[in-house]
C-alpha cells in the first residue's frame, strides 16, 4: 500500500521525512510529498504526522 500526503493540510513540519526509513518523503515547494516508486507502505510517516494529512492512497 502506498501512502500520500494531502497538501492542503500539510504544515511542512518534516516529521514524516525524518521518520521514513527509505527516504521516500520529499520536500516540495509548498508541502512534503511521497515519491510513490520509493514508498514501501510501512506507514511510519502517517504515525508521526501531527495534522494527520498522510493516508493510504486509494
Backbone as numpy.savetxt, mean C-alpha at the origin, in Angstrom:
# Nx Ny Nz CAx CAy CAz Cx Cy Cz
-3.52 -12.71 -3.77 -4.36 -11.54 -3.77 -3.48 -10.31 -3.77
-3.76 -9.39 -4.63 -2.99 -8.16 -4.75 -3.73 -7.04 -4.02
-2.99 -6.17 -3.37 -3.57 -5.05 -2.63 -3.45 -3.76 -3.43
-4.32 -2.80 -3.12 -4.25 -1.48 -3.76 -4.53 -0.41 -2.71
-4.08 0.81 -3.02 -4.22 1.94 -2.12 -5.22 2.92 -2.70
-6.16 3.34 -1.88 -7.13 4.35 -2.29 -6.46 5.71 -2.13
-6.07 6.32 -3.25 -5.36 7.59 -3.24 -6.16 8.74 -2.69
-7.48 8.64 -2.69 -8.32 9.70 -2.14 -8.26 9.74 -0.62
-7.84 8.64 -0.01 -7.81 8.54 1.45 -6.37 8.56 1.99
-5.41 8.13 1.20 -4.01 8.03 1.62 -3.48 9.38 2.10
-2.80 9.37 3.26 -2.22 10.60 3.82 -0.70 10.65 3.61
-0.17 9.74 2.82 1.27 9.70 2.48 2.17 9.64 3.70
1.80 8.83 4.68 2.61 8.72 5.89 3.82 7.80 5.70
3.72 6.85 4.76 4.83 5.95 4.49 4.88 4.70 5.34
3.92 4.52 6.24 3.92 3.34 7.11 3.86 2.06 6.29
3.08 2.07 5.23 2.93 0.89 4.38 4.23 0.53 3.68
4.92 1.54 3.17 6.18 1.29 2.46 7.23 0.70 3.39
7.27 1.20 4.61 8.24 0.71 5.58 7.98 -0.75 5.96
6.73 -1.18 5.90 6.35 -2.53 6.32 6.44 -3.56 5.20
6.42 -3.15 3.95 6.38 -4.09 2.82 7.70 -4.86 2.69
7.63 -6.19 2.81 8.86 -7.00 2.75 9.46 -7.14 1.36
8.69 -6.81 0.32 9.20 -6.95 -1.05 9.33 -5.60 -1.76
9.18 -4.51 -1.01 9.31 -3.14 -1.53 8.39 -2.88 -2.72
7.14 -3.35 -2.60 6.15 -3.15 -3.66 5.42 -1.83 -3.52
5.53 -1.19 -2.37 4.84 0.08 -2.13 5.78 1.21 -2.52
5.30 2.06 -3.42 6.10 3.15 -3.97 5.46 4.50 -3.66
6.30 5.52 -3.52 5.79 6.86 -3.28 5.50 7.53 -4.62
4.26 7.98 -4.78 3.87 8.70 -5.98 3.90 10.20 -5.73
3.40 10.97 -6.67 3.37 12.43 -6.53 2.47 12.89 -5.39
1.29 12.29 -5.28 0.31 12.73 -4.28 0.05 11.70 -3.18
0.33 10.43 -3.47 0.06 9.36 -2.51 0.89 8.15 -2.87
0.92 7.18 -1.97 1.65 5.93 -2.22 0.81 5.02 -3.11
1.47 4.12 -3.81 0.78 3.14 -4.64 1.52 1.82 -4.55
0.84 0.75 -4.93 1.43 -0.59 -4.88 1.71 -1.07 -6.29
2.95 -1.44 -6.53 3.36 -1.98 -7.82 2.84 -3.42 -7.88
1.82 -3.63 -8.71 1.11 -4.91 -8.74 2.00 -6.10 -9.08
2.98 -5.91 -9.95 3.81 -7.06 -10.33 4.80 -7.45 -9.23
4.92 -6.64 -8.18 5.80 -6.97 -7.06 5.03 -7.45 -5.83
3.76 -7.05 -5.72 2.96 -7.39 -4.54 2.75 -8.90 -4.43
3.01 -9.43 -3.23 2.83 -10.86 -2.98 1.54 -11.15 -2.23
0.81 -10.10 -1.85 -0.47 -10.28 -1.19 -0.39 -10.62 0.28
0.70 -10.28 0.93 0.85 -10.63 2.35 -0.06 -9.81 3.26
-0.42 -8.58 2.84 -1.32 -7.75 3.62 -0.69 -6.95 4.74
0.63 -7.01 4.88 1.29 -6.28 5.96 1.09 -4.78 5.83
1.03 -4.27 4.61 0.80 -2.85 4.39 -0.56 -2.43 4.93
-1.55 -3.25 4.68 -2.91 -2.96 5.12 -3.02 -2.96 6.64
-2.28 -3.84 7.28 -2.33 -3.96 8.74 -1.82 -2.71 9.45
-0.88 -1.98 8.85 -0.29 -0.83 9.53 -0.85 0.51 9.07
-1.71 0.52 8.09 -2.25 1.78 7.56 -3.14 2.46 8.59
-2.80 3.69 9.01 -3.59 4.37 10.04 -4.95 4.88 9.55
-5.13 5.01 8.23 -6.40 5.50 7.70 -7.16 4.44 6.94
-6.68 3.20 6.99 -7.33 2.04 6.39 -7.67 2.25 4.91
-6.70 2.75 4.14 -6.94 3.00 2.72 -6.41 1.88 1.82
-5.90 0.81 2.41 -5.34 -0.30 1.63 -6.24 -1.52 1.77
-6.60 -2.08 0.62 -7.48 -3.25 0.64 -7.14 -4.16 -0.54
-7.63 -5.41 -0.47 -7.40 -6.32 -1.58 -8.05 -5.76 -2.85
-7.34 -5.89 -3.95 -7.87 -5.41 -5.22 -8.88 -6.41 -5.75
-9.99 -5.89 -6.23 -11.07 -6.75 -6.74 -10.87 -7.08 -8.18
